[in-house]
Amino acid sequence: MKNEAAHPSFCFLSGMLRRRLRTPDGGPLGILADLKAALSERYPEVQSIVVAAGRNRLEIPATSANVASLAGGSGIMQDFEGTPVTLGASQFLVRETLLDRQVVDVHGAKVVRVNDVQLLCHGGRLHVVHVDIGLPGLARRLGFEKGIRSLASLMRKKPKDELVSWKYVQPLNETGAGPVRISLRQEQIRMLHPGELADIIEELDPEERLALVRSIDAAQVAEAIEETDGSVQAAIIRDLDSELAADILEEMEPAAAVDVVEMLSEETQQSIMAAMEEDEREQIEILSRAEEDTAATVMTLDFLSIPEDSTAGGALALVREKADQVEFIHYLYCLDPSGRLSGVVSLRNLILAGNGEPISSLMHSRLTTVHPDDPLEDLADAFLKFRFQALPVVDEEGVLEGVVTFQHSFDELLPFYGRASG
């Protein structure tokens, strides 16, 4: 026993479950129903063995002697004093939490289902090290792994184990509450591209989706759900509490936020809008009044404008101050004393200019603008013709109302681009 515990060895949870456990004198304890582990380390350590005897479930300590017995296959428990099963804030039941559950494989940026769990026995301790997401893992649990491997051997193929290291796995429970918390792997969630996170969000069940969304910051959620289907966006916002839903909508591109809000019930709209900051609420209200399929429906109110009598140094100071509030800064829009758009200066030209150089000498006063009521087809034609990264939207008086960026309008304008290229 001691020798087995001293040398590292791997085993699978499926090989332990329902194993008959006995006392040293041969008395029956029950069957192994689960393992209780702690999340206090990089690889969760098993702290106790859950034994089922009839309707009763007790936990006995995962001492080095008991761990060695499990690894060796004897099932003789040296320390068998049982107590009722309890879970602390950082503890979870391995089988109940993981088997047949969806988890986010952060490393592969996908949602997978756990077929088995691999454990490492070393030094009298048992750790969760991998989850098995492959066919061999499922076959092992169902009891026909040998048959699968024999068949594969006849076909001159070797079944490939698909093991995902625990450090790359983000457990998801169905309610977003309970012993296994998504927030424990925040640093890895943050590494995902918004498109990758969007793919994960779309694959999850509704409850698991909400659990994930609640665990990450509003800005990252906003970036990700903008990449998802509209029905998914609406479902997420609808089922969140009003404060969090408002925070996410505030971080979204205003035109995208309007699309989501319009899919919600009137009662839900009112509740969320009441929780929003005044500026963001006004932006959404303005855009929601826009005529359908017009430039106003795809414009953003997040842009940088400066007085035309500013200097390059003053403009750059504004960029540094506001950069975290505006997602795309391609151009700065210059305004005359009456507030009308008088010119545009590119960020590149601004950086190359001397600090004291007047903006009026850098800006392009020959403007290409669109009107809020211009149809999307005219907007697409303007982007194709002039190749600008963004187009200013002005009213009849020449007052700047918003900006349409090529990137954010691409999906809505794609049909018109295709028509033009054909």
C-alpha positions as CSV (number, residue, x, y, z in Angstrom):
1,M,0.0,0.0,0.0
2,K,2.6,2.5,1.0
3,N,4.7,1.7,-2.0
4,E,1.8,2.3,-4.3
5,A,1.0,5.7,-2.7
6,A,4.7,6.8,-3.0
7,H,4.9,6.5,-6.8
8,P,2.8,8.7,-9.1
9,S,0.0,6.8,-10.8
10,F,-3.0,7.9,-12.9
11,C,-6.5,6.5,-12.5
12,F,-10.0,7.4,-13.7
13,L,-13.0,8.3,-11.7
14,S,-15.1,5.8,-13.7
15,G,-12.9,3.0,-12.4
16,M,-13.6,4.0,-8.8
17,L,-17.3,4.7,-8.8
18,R,-19.6,2.0,-7.4
19,R,-16.6,0.2,-6.1
20,R,-17.4,-1.7,-2.9
21,L,-15.6,-0.4,0.1
22,R,-14.9,-2.4,3.2
23,T,-13.4,-2.1,6.7
24,P,-10.0,-3.8,7.5
25,D,-11.9,-6.7,9.0
26,G,-14.0,-7.2,5.9
27,G,-17.1,-5.5,7.0
28,P,-19.1,-3.7,4.3
29,L,-19.0,0.2,4.3
30,G,-21.0,0.7,1.1
31,I,-20.1,1.8,-2.4
32,L,-18.0,4.7,-3.6
33,A,-20.5,7.3,-4.8
34,D,-18.3,10.4,-5.2
35,L,-15.2,12.3,-4.2
36,K,-15.1,15.6,-2.4
37,A,-12.3,17.9,-3.6
38,A,-11.1,21.4,-2.7
39,L,-10.3,24.2,-5.2
40,S,-7.6,25.7,-3.0
41,E,-4.8,24.4,-5.3
42,R,-4.0,24.5,-9.0
43,Y,-5.2,20.9,-9.3
44,P,-8.0,20.2,-6.8
45,E,-7.1,17.8,-4.1
46,V,-9.5,15.1,-3.0
47,Q,-10.3,15.6,0.7
48,S,-12.8,12.8,1.4
49,I,-14.5,9.8,-0.1
50,V,-18.3,9.8,-0.3
51,V,-19.8,6.4,0.6
52,A,-23.4,5.4,-0.2
53,A,-24.9,2.8,2.0
54,G,-28.6,2.4,1.2
55,R,-30.1,5.8,1.4
56,N,-27.3,7.1,3.6
57,R,-24.4,9.1,2.3
58,L,-21.3,9.6,4.5
59,E,-17.9,10.9,3.8
60,I,-14.7,9.3,5.1
61,P,-11.3,11.1,5.0
62,A,-9.0,10.7,2.0
63,T,-6.1,9.8,4.2
64,S,-2.9,8.5,2.6
65,A,-3.9,4.9,3.6
66,N,-7.3,5.2,2.0
67,V,-5.9,6.9,-1.1
68,A,-3.3,4.1,-1.5
69,S,-6.1,1.5,-1.2
70,L,-8.2,3.2,-3.9
71,A,-5.1,3.5,-6.2
72,G,-4.3,-0.2,-5.5
73,G,-7.9,-1.3,-6.1
74,S,-8.4,-3.1,-2.9
75,G,-11.2,-1.0,-1.5
76,I,-10.1,-1.6,2.1
77,M,-10.5,1.7,4.0
78,Q,-8.2,1.9,6.9
79,D,-9.8,5.1,8.2
80,F,-13.5,4.6,8.0
81,E,-15.1,6.9,10.6
82,G,-17.9,8.5,8.6
83,T,-19.7,11.9,8.9
84,P,-22.6,13.5,7.0
85,V,-21.5,15.0,3.7
86,T,-21.0,18.8,3.9
87,L,-19.6,21.2,1.3
88,G,-17.6,24.3,2.2
89,A,-17.4,27.4,0.0
90,S,-14.3,26.1,-2.0
91,Q,-15.3,22.4,-2.1
92,F,-17.2,20.4,-4.7
93,L,-18.2,16.8,-5.5
94,V,-16.2,15.6,-8.5
95,R,-18.8,13.2,-10.0
96,E,-21.8,15.4,-9.4
97,T,-20.1,18.6,-10.6
98,L,-18.3,17.3,-13.7
99,L,-19.5,14.1,-15.2
100,D,-21.9,14.6,-18.2
101,R,-21.7,18.4,-17.5
102,Q,-20.7,21.0,-20.0
103,V,-17.4,22.8,-19.3
104,V,-15.6,25.6,-21.0
105,D,-12.3,24.4,-22.4
106,V,-10.6,27.8,-22.2
107,H,-7.5,26.6,-23.9
108,G,-9.4,25.3,-27.0
109,A,-12.1,28.1,-26.7
110,K,-15.0,25.7,-26.9
111,V,-17.7,24.0,-24.9
112,V,-17.2,20.3,-24.2
113,R,-19.0,17.5,-22.2
114,V,-17.1,15.6,-19.6
115,N,-17.1,11.8,-20.1
116,D,-14.6,11.0,-17.3
117,V,-12.2,12.5,-14.9
118,Q,-8.5,11.6,-14.6
119,L,-6.9,11.7,-11.1
120,L,-3.3,11.6,-10.1
121,C,-2.2,9.6,-7.0
122,H,1.1,10.7,-5.5
123,G,2.5,10.8,-2.0
124,G,-0.7,9.6,-0.5
125,R,-2.8,12.4,-2.1
126,L,-5.3,12.3,-4.9
127,H,-5.7,15.3,-7.3
128,V,-8.0,16.1,-10.2
129,V,-5.7,16.7,-13.2
130,H,-7.7,16.2,-16.4
131,V,-11.2,15.9,-17.7
132,D,-11.7,13.3,-20.5
133,I,-13.9,14.6,-23.4
134,G,-13.2,11.8,-25.9
135,L,-15.0,8.7,-27.0
136,P,-12.6,6.4,-25.1
137,G,-13.6,8.1,-21.9
138,L,-17.3,7.5,-22.6
139,A,-16.6,3.9,-23.6
140,R,-14.6,3.4,-20.3
141,R,-17.6,4.5,-18.3
142,L,-20.0,2.3,-20.2
143,G,-17.8,-0.7,-19.7
144,F,-16.8,-1.4,-23.3
145,E,-13.5,0.4,-23.6
146,K,-11.7,-2.9,-24.4
147,G,-14.1,-3.6,-27.3
148,I,-13.6,-0.1,-28.7
149,R,-9.8,-0.5,-28.6
150,S,-9.9,-4.0,-30.1
151,L,-12.1,-2.8,-32.9
152,A,-9.7,0.2,-33.5
153,S,-6.8,-2.2,-33.5
154,L,-8.4,-4.3,-36.2
155,M,-8.8,-1.2,-38.3
156,R,-5.2,-0.3,-37.6
157,K,-6.2,2.8,-35.7
158,K,-5.4,3.8,-32.2
159,P,-8.2,5.5,-30.2
160,K,-7.0,8.9,-29.1
161,D,-7.6,10.0,-25.5
162,E,-8.9,13.6,-25.4
163,L,-7.7,14.9,-22.1
164,V,-8.0,18.5,-21.2
165,S,-5.8,19.7,-18.3
166,W,-7.7,21.1,-15.4
167,K,-5.8,24.4,-15.6
168,Y,-7.6,25.0,-18.9
169,V,-11.1,24.0,-17.8
170,Q,-13.7,26.3,-16.5
171,P,-16.4,24.4,-14.6
172,L,-20.0,25.7,-15.1
173,N,-22.8,24.8,-12.8
174,E,-26.4,25.2,-13.9
175,T,-27.5,27.9,-11.6
176,G,-24.4,30.1,-11.4
177,A,-24.2,29.5,-7.7
178,G,-22.8,26.8,-5.5
179,P,-19.4,25.4,-4.6
180,V,-17.7,25.6,-8.0
181,R,-17.5,29.3,-9.1
182,I,-16.6,30.4,-12.6
183,S,-14.7,33.4,-11.2
184,L,-11.8,31.1,-10.2
185,R,-10.5,31.1,-13.8
186,Q,-11.0,34.8,-14.7
187,E,-7.4,35.3,-16.0
188,Q,-8.0,32.7,-18.6
189,I,-11.4,33.9,-19.6
190,R,-9.9,37.3,-20.2
191,M,-7.4,35.8,-22.7
192,L,-10.2,34.8,-25.1
193,H,-10.9,36.9,-28.2
194,P,-14.5,38.3,-28.2
195,G,-15.3,36.0,-31.1
196,E,-14.1,32.9,-29.3
197,L,-16.1,33.9,-26.2
198,A,-19.1,34.5,-28.3
199,D,-18.9,30.9,-29.8
200,I,-18.7,29.6,-26.2
201,I,-21.7,31.6,-25.1
202,E,-23.8,30.4,-28.0
203,E,-23.0,26.8,-27.3
204,L,-24.0,26.9,-23.6
205,D,-27.4,26.1,-22.1
206,P,-29.3,29.1,-20.9
207,E,-28.5,28.7,-17.2
208,E,-24.9,28.0,-17.9
209,R,-24.7,30.9,-20.2
210,L,-26.0,33.2,-17.5
211,A,-23.5,31.8,-15.0
212,L,-20.6,32.6,-17.4
213,V,-21.9,36.1,-18.1
214,R,-22.3,36.9,-14.5
215,S,-18.8,35.9,-13.8
216,I,-17.0,38.3,-16.2
217,D,-16.9,42.0,-16.4
218,A,-19.6,43.9,-18.4
219,A,-17.1,45.3,-21.0
220,Q,-16.0,41.8,-22.0
221,V,-19.5,40.5,-22.1
222,A,-20.6,43.4,-24.3
223,E,-17.8,42.8,-26.8
224,A,-18.6,39.1,-26.9
225,I,-22.4,39.2,-27.2
226,E,-22.2,41.7,-30.0
227,E,-20.7,38.8,-32.0
228,T,-23.7,36.5,-31.1
229,D,-27.1,36.0,-32.7
230,G,-29.7,38.6,-31.8
231,S,-31.9,36.1,-30.1
232,V,-29.0,35.1,-27.8
233,Q,-28.3,38.7,-27.0
234,A,-31.9,39.4,-26.1
235,A,-32.2,36.2,-24.0
236,I,-29.1,37.1,-22.0
237,I,-30.1,40.7,-21.3
238,R,-33.7,39.7,-20.5
239,D,-32.7,37.1,-17.8
240,L,-30.1,39.3,-16.0
241,D,-31.0,41.6,-13.2
242,S,-31.6,45.2,-14.4
243,E,-28.4,46.7,-13.0
244,L,-26.1,44.2,-14.7
245,A,-28.1,44.3,-18.0
246,A,-27.8,48.1,-18.0
247,D,-24.0,47.9,-17.4
248,I,-23.6,45.5,-20.4
249,L,-25.8,47.7,-22.7
250,E,-23.8,50.8,-21.7
251,E,-20.7,49.0,-22.9
252,M,-22.2,47.9,-26.2
253,E,-22.1,49.9,-29.4
254,P,-25.2,52.1,-29.1
255,A,-26.8,50.9,-32.4
256,A,-26.3,47.2,-31.3
257,A,-27.7,48.0,-27.8
258,V,-30.8,49.5,-29.5
259,D,-31.4,46.3,-31.5
260,V,-31.3,44.3,-28.3
261,V,-33.6,46.7,-26.3
262,E,-36.2,46.6,-29.1
263,M,-36.4,42.8,-28.7
264,L,-37.4,43.0,-25.1
265,S,-40.8,43.4,-23.5
266,E,-41.9,47.0,-22.7
267,E,-41.7,46.2,-19.0
268,T,-38.1,44.9,-19.2
269,Q,-37.1,47.8,-21.4
270,Q,-38.3,50.3,-18.8
271,S,-36.6,48.5,-15.9
272,I,-33.3,48.3,-17.7
273,M,-33.4,51.9,-19.1
274,A,-34.2,53.2,-15.6
275,A,-30.9,51.6,-14.4
276,M,-28.8,53.1,-17.1
277,E,-26.6,56.2,-16.9
278,E,-28.3,59.3,-18.3
279,D,-25.9,59.8,-21.3
280,E,-26.1,56.2,-22.4
281,R,-29.9,56.2,-22.0
282,E,-30.2,59.3,-24.1
283,Q,-28.1,57.7,-26.9
284,I,-30.3,54.7,-27.0
285,E,-33.5,56.8,-27.0
286,I,-32.1,58.9,-29.9
287,L,-31.2,55.9,-32.0
288,S,-34.4,54.1,-31.3
289,R,-36.3,56.9,-32.9
290,A,-34.4,56.6,-36.2
291,E,-36.1,55.5,-39.3
292,E,-35.5,51.8,-40.1
293,D,-32.6,51.0,-42.6
294,T,-31.1,54.5,-42.5
295,A,-27.7,55.8,-41.6
296,A,-29.0,56.8,-38.1
297,T,-29.7,53.1,-37.2
298,V,-26.0,52.2,-37.6
299,M,-24.3,55.3,-36.4
300,T,-22.5,55.6,-33.1
301,L,-22.5,58.6,-30.8
302,D,-19.1,57.7,-29.5
303,F,-16.6,60.0,-31.4
304,L,-14.1,62.7,-30.7
305,S,-14.7,66.3,-31.7
306,I,-12.5,69.4,-31.2
307,P,-12.8,73.1,-31.8
308,E,-11.2,74.0,-35.1
309,D,-9.0,76.6,-33.4
310,S,-7.3,73.9,-31.3
311,T,-3.7,72.8,-31.6
312,A,-2.3,69.4,-32.4
313,G,-1.0,69.1,-28.9
314,G,-4.4,69.9,-27.4
315,A,-6.1,67.4,-29.7
316,L,-3.7,64.6,-28.7
317,A,-4.3,65.4,-25.0
318,L,-8.0,64.9,-25.7
319,V,-7.3,61.6,-27.4
320,R,-5.4,60.4,-24.3
321,E,-8.1,61.5,-22.0
322,K,-11.0,60.0,-23.9
323,A,-9.4,56.9,-25.6
324,D,-10.9,54.5,-23.1
325,Q,-14.4,55.8,-23.8
326,V,-14.3,55.6,-27.7
327,E,-13.7,52.2,-29.3
328,F,-12.5,53.4,-32.7
329,I,-10.5,56.6,-33.1
330,H,-9.8,57.0,-36.8
331,Y,-10.5,60.7,-37.1
332,L,-11.1,63.7,-35.0
333,Y,-14.0,65.9,-36.1
334,C,-13.4,69.7,-36.1
335,L,-16.2,72.1,-35.2
336,D,-16.6,75.7,-36.0
337,P,-17.7,78.2,-33.3
338,S,-21.4,77.5,-34.0
339,G,-20.9,73.8,-33.5
340,R,-21.1,72.8,-37.2
341,L,-18.7,70.2,-38.7
342,S,-16.0,72.2,-40.5
343,G,-13.3,69.6,-41.1
344,V,-11.8,66.2,-40.3
345,V,-8.2,65.4,-39.2
346,S,-6.8,61.8,-39.2
347,L,-5.1,60.4,-36.1
348,R,-2.0,59.7,-38.2
349,N,-1.6,63.3,-39.3
350,L,-2.2,64.5,-35.8
351,I,0.6,62.3,-34.4
352,L,3.0,63.5,-37.1
353,A,2.3,67.2,-36.4
354,G,4.1,69.5,-34.0
355,N,2.3,70.2,-30.7
356,G,1.8,73.9,-31.6
357,E,0.5,73.3,-35.1
358,P,-3.1,74.6,-35.5
359,I,-5.8,72.1,-36.3
360,S,-7.1,74.3,-39.0
361,S,-3.9,73.7,-41.0
362,L,-4.2,69.9,-40.6
363,M,-7.9,69.3,-41.2
364,H,-9.5,68.4,-44.5
365,S,-12.4,70.8,-45.1
366,R,-13.7,69.0,-48.2
367,L,-16.1,66.7,-46.4
368,T,-17.9,63.5,-47.3
369,T,-20.9,63.3,-45.0
370,V,-24.2,61.4,-44.8
371,H,-27.6,62.5,-43.5
372,P,-29.3,60.5,-40.7
373,D,-32.2,59.6,-43.1
374,D,-29.9,58.4,-45.9
375,P,-30.7,54.8,-46.9
376,L,-28.2,52.1,-46.1
377,E,-27.5,51.6,-49.8
378,D,-26.2,55.2,-50.1
379,L,-24.0,54.6,-47.1
380,A,-22.6,51.4,-48.6
381,D,-21.9,53.3,-51.9
382,A,-20.0,56.0,-50.0
383,F,-17.8,53.5,-48.2
384,L,-17.0,51.7,-51.4
385,K,-16.3,55.0,-53.3
386,F,-14.2,56.8,-50.7
387,R,-12.6,54.0,-48.7
388,F,-12.9,55.9,-45.4
389,Q,-12.9,54.1,-42.1
390,A,-15.7,56.2,-40.8
391,L,-18.3,58.7,-42.2
392,P,-19.7,61.6,-40.2
393,V,-23.5,62.0,-40.0
394,V,-24.7,65.6,-40.1
395,D,-28.2,67.2,-40.0
396,E,-29.5,69.9,-42.4
397,E,-27.6,72.6,-40.5
398,G,-24.3,70.7,-40.7
399,V,-24.3,69.8,-37.0
400,L,-22.5,66.5,-36.3
401,E,-25.0,64.0,-34.9
402,G,-22.9,60.8,-35.0
403,V,-20.4,58.7,-36.9
404,V,-20.8,55.5,-38.9
405,T,-17.7,53.3,-38.8
406,F,-17.0,50.8,-41.5
407,Q,-16.4,48.0,-39.1
408,H,-19.6,48.4,-37.0
409,S,-21.8,48.8,-40.1
410,F,-20.3,46.0,-42.1
411,D,-22.9,43.3,-41.3
412,E,-25.8,45.6,-42.1
413,L,-24.2,46.9,-45.3
414,L,-22.8,43.6,-46.5
415,P,-25.9,42.8,-48.8
416,F,-25.3,46.2,-50.6
417,Y,-21.6,45.5,-51.0
418,G,-22.4,42.2,-52.6
419,R,-24.9,43.8,-54.9
420,A,-22.3,46.4,-55.9
421,S,-19.6,43.8,-56.6
422,G,-22.0,41.7,-58.7
